[in-house]
Each structure stands twice: as C-alpha cells, then as structure tokens.
Amino acid sequence: MQLKERLTRFSKGSKSVTEYLHGIKSLSDELAVIDSPLDDIDLVIHTLNGLGPEFKEISAALRARENPIGFEELHDLLQDYESHLNRDDVTAPVASAHAAYKGKPNSVKRGYPPNRSNYYSNTNKSPQSSEILTCQYCDKSGHTAKVCYKLHGYPAGYRNRRSAAHHARYAQPRSDPNWILDSGATHHLTNALDDLNLSSPYQGSDKITIGDGTTLPITHTGFEDKGASSSRIA
C-alpha cells in the first residue's frame, strides 16, 4: 500500500524526463517484487499524471489515442518533447530581443516627413497579425499535437511523402477540378478542402485579393504533398 501511495504522489517536478521515468520504473519494479505488478496501461497513466503543466499538450494527445501507448514508446516521445521544450527556451530570448528591436518607433527629424517607404509599408499592414498554429511535438505548422500524425499515427491510405508545400483554401465554388500549381511558389491557393492533407481553420485577418480587386476570405490553411519524384502537380 505504501509503495502504491508513493507512486501516486510521485511527480516530475524539476527532474529531467529520464530521471522521472527511472523513478517511476523503480517503484513499479518494487511493486512487482511483492506480487503487486502494474500493467503497462496503469504505468503509463501514473506517468502522465505526474507530468508538469508544460507537458499538458502531449499528455492530452496521448490520452486521446485510440490505441494505448506502451511505457517504452512513451519514454521516447517524452524525451523528444522535452528536447522541443528546451529548444523553445533557448530561442525565446532571441525572438524577444528581435521583437523589441522591430517595435522601436521610427525617429522623425523636425521639419521633414517620415520615410516614404516605411510609411507605405506600415499603412498596408493588417491591423492584426495572423496566428499560425505550430505542432508542439513535430514543430510543423498547420496543426497541433492533438492531431499530429507523427504522434497519433498516419491514417489508412496516407503516404508520408516529401516536398510538402503550404497552401491556403479560399471559400468559393469550384469551377475547375484540376489544381495547377507553380512549383516555384511557397504558398498556393485552392477552393477545395479535400486538396489539403493536413488542414486547420484559419484564425488570422488576412484575405486574398484577386485581379479585379475583389477580396476572398481564407477559411483554412494546411499542407498538400506534391510527391518526391515530381516537381509540380497539375
């Protein structure tokens, strides 16, 4: 009983993932010695319960899996996620300093108008910056860890191919079923959500302006794989 209480109260705290999982496994082994072994699912549940708030995204994603994860696989996933968090801690001060520099107001000399190029670039900016979703597990944009294929497994019939281009879907009736892509562009447009393998609702305020000046709303953003052997798709 005392060992089970220790296991229930055992938490990661400031320990590394490796130290935390080693402690969990040691308590589990002690329970097995006294003929009270834990099955793999219970061991995983105790492990997830003891993780800190910084692991809440991956913890929620793992709990939502249809197929339970084993303790050994959990060990690898948590180590990868810990590395992701450590990379964020390193890059955050640099990003903050860059944002502070960009936010410094332009100095204007008395009697002279502000720089014209800065004036026009500032007036054309959207009043709100668009928010791009980024997965907390694989670092890819367009989705979160809750729906990450690398974390949950790829759906049946999905081919994990290379050279994915980022696309946006706009809400207009489809007139031509053939999607012609410019392989040299970084962003593409489609009016069919089925063209995107990974997609998420667009939360930003940007819109698409077409040749006649009409603006179209963006409803989703995501990815479409063009395949490894071809440089363009028609």
C-alpha atoms as one frame of an Amber mdcrd trajectory, in Angstrom:
protein
   0.000   0.000   0.000   2.819   2.393   0.885   4.557   1.802  -2.449   1.344
   2.491  -4.384   0.850   5.747  -2.481   4.428   6.762  -3.268   3.798   6.001
  -6.933   0.572   8.040  -6.909   2.310  11.057  -5.341   5.472  10.764  -7.439
   5.765  13.695  -9.874   8.331  15.001 -12.332   8.894  18.379 -10.682  12.303
  19.735 -11.702  13.637  16.312 -12.678  14.527  15.502 -16.260  12.314  13.112
 -18.202  14.934  10.366 -17.888  15.200  10.806 -14.097  11.430  10.947 -13.703
  10.760   7.810 -15.752  13.578   5.973 -13.966  11.888   6.755 -10.637   8.506
   5.573 -11.937  10.028   2.329 -13.224  11.878   1.690  -9.949   8.653   1.966
  -7.935   6.908  -0.308 -10.444   9.670  -2.905 -10.114   9.383  -2.801  -6.309
   5.655  -3.461  -6.599   6.347  -6.412  -8.893   8.709  -7.910  -6.282   5.913
  -8.003  -3.688   3.491  -9.583  -6.186   1.600  -6.352  -6.958   2.763  -5.662
 -10.514   1.316  -2.839 -12.606   0.257  -3.472 -16.175   1.647  -1.223 -18.899
  -1.506   0.919 -19.173  -1.579   1.709 -15.429   2.119   2.555 -15.545   1.536
   4.977 -18.426  -1.409   6.602 -16.594   0.682   7.137 -13.437   3.440   8.628
 -15.588   1.116  11.068 -17.370  -0.497  12.103 -14.072   2.871  13.136 -12.662
   3.946  15.330 -15.566   4.028  19.098 -15.120   1.822  21.671 -16.888   4.415
  22.180 -19.616   3.581  18.650 -20.830  -0.206  19.164 -20.892  -0.435  19.267
 -24.711   1.315  15.953 -25.323  -0.361  14.410 -22.264  -3.817  15.278 -23.609
  -2.883  13.969 -27.057  -1.640  10.653 -25.653  -4.768  10.179 -23.542  -6.914
  10.733 -26.651  -5.191   7.985 -28.656  -7.421   5.137 -29.784  -4.595   2.624
 -29.276  -2.911   2.846 -25.836   0.782   3.665 -25.881   3.357   1.416 -24.198
   5.756   2.616 -21.500   8.847   2.206 -23.690   7.293   4.209 -26.536   6.137
   6.828 -24.024   9.735   7.182 -22.836  10.909   8.062 -26.355   8.052  10.501
 -27.017   8.553  12.373 -23.740  12.278  12.691 -24.359  11.611  14.141 -27.822
   9.060  16.556 -26.378  11.485  17.624 -23.650  14.061  18.422 -26.349  11.410
  20.514 -28.127  10.734  22.478 -24.925  14.444  23.045 -24.364  14.816  24.416
 -27.904  11.980  26.862 -27.191  13.728  28.036 -24.011  16.898  28.777 -25.983
  15.214  30.625 -28.866  12.709  32.633 -26.792  15.196  35.336 -25.586  16.461
  35.849 -29.141  12.923  36.193 -30.507  12.007  38.663 -27.729  15.024  40.839
 -28.464  14.187  40.838 -32.186  10.585  41.836 -31.475  11.733  44.667 -29.195
  14.019  45.998 -31.917  11.245  45.911 -34.541   8.859  47.671 -32.159  11.135
  50.700 -31.701   9.390  53.770 -33.174  10.928  55.465 -36.186  12.648  58.744
 -35.398  11.448  61.698 -37.498  13.547  64.824 -37.876  11.834  68.142 -37.235
  10.529  69.713 -40.451  10.869  66.573 -42.590   8.222  63.953 -43.455   8.748
  60.349 -42.374  10.498  57.923 -44.685   8.058  57.181 -47.537   8.897  53.511
 -47.871   8.303  52.944 -44.145   5.070  54.931 -44.317   3.587  52.882 -47.137
   4.723  49.554 -45.709   3.188  50.394 -42.325  -0.157  51.526 -43.767  -0.513
  48.332 -45.814  -0.048  46.064 -42.823  -3.008  44.183 -41.424  -4.241  45.557
 -38.084  -3.884  42.132 -36.541  -1.042  39.696 -37.050  -2.214  36.302 -38.230
  -1.662  33.431 -35.818  -0.052  30.318 -37.305  -0.604  27.044 -35.488   2.577
  25.087 -34.764   2.676  21.492 -33.521   4.277  21.173 -30.083   5.614  17.722
 -30.984   6.936  17.789 -34.573   7.428  21.595 -34.988   5.389  21.617 -38.233
   2.926  24.426 -38.833  -0.758  23.978 -39.645  -1.754  21.662 -36.767  -1.220
  20.956 -33.048  -0.023  17.926 -31.104  -3.647  16.854 -30.564  -3.965  15.914
 -34.251  -0.296  15.267 -35.126   0.062  12.252 -37.423   3.584  11.580 -36.120
   2.196  11.318 -32.587  -1.100   9.510 -33.243  -0.125   7.546 -36.353  -0.959
   8.167 -40.012  -4.487   7.336 -41.231  -5.067   4.379 -43.534  -4.071   5.085
 -47.123  -1.904   8.084 -46.249   1.538   8.115 -47.876   4.152  10.075 -45.941
   5.876  11.758 -48.889   8.429  14.547 -49.097   8.372  18.079 -50.515   5.175
  19.432 -48.955   4.087  22.919 -49.963   1.998  25.230 -47.795  -1.426  26.107
 -49.173  -4.459  28.150 -48.244  -8.075  27.356 -49.057 -10.470  30.102 -50.022
 -14.269  29.871 -49.873 -15.557  29.993 -53.463 -17.431  27.484 -55.638 -15.096
  25.193 -57.535 -15.138  25.645 -61.297 -12.124  23.598 -62.434 -11.374  20.224
 -60.782  -7.721  20.360 -61.890  -5.405  22.118 -59.445  -2.448  23.665 -61.297
   0.492  24.508 -59.032   3.515  26.705 -59.606   6.282  24.584 -58.093   8.446
  27.668 -57.560   5.963  29.316 -55.186   5.947  28.843 -51.403   2.176  29.307
 -50.946  -0.687  28.118 -53.145  -4.454  28.552 -53.214  -7.272  26.034 -53.584
 -11.040  26.235 -53.177 -11.359  22.534 -52.232 -10.564  21.488 -48.678 -10.000
  17.919 -49.899  -6.811  19.116 -51.633  -5.149  19.591 -48.230  -3.783  16.553
 -46.389  -3.337  18.469 -43.135  -5.565  21.486 -42.505  -6.789  23.707 -39.701
  -9.195  26.666 -39.536  -7.516  29.985 -40.344  -7.574  32.350 -37.356  -5.971
  35.409 -38.971  -7.438  38.511 -40.577  -5.657  38.347 -43.951  -7.646  37.993
 -47.184  -6.871  37.097 -50.797  -7.056  39.879 -53.390  -7.659  38.721 -56.982
  -7.038  40.566 -60.240 -10.273  42.571 -60.322  -9.711  43.867 -56.785 -12.219
  41.511 -55.163 -11.162  40.090 -51.797 -11.819  36.500 -50.768 -11.755  35.117
 -47.203  -9.255  32.418 -46.165 -11.052  29.612 -44.324  -8.266  27.040 -43.768
  -4.503  26.626 -44.039  -2.594  23.369 -44.387  -0.311  21.176 -46.476  -0.537
  19.251 -49.746   2.189  16.730 -50.570   3.457  17.023 -54.150   5.421  13.798
 -54.033   9.148  13.083 -54.111   9.522  12.251 -57.811   7.749  15.236 -59.374
   8.434  18.952 -59.073   4.901  20.088 -59.912   1.326  18.836 -59.914  -1.429
  19.584 -62.413
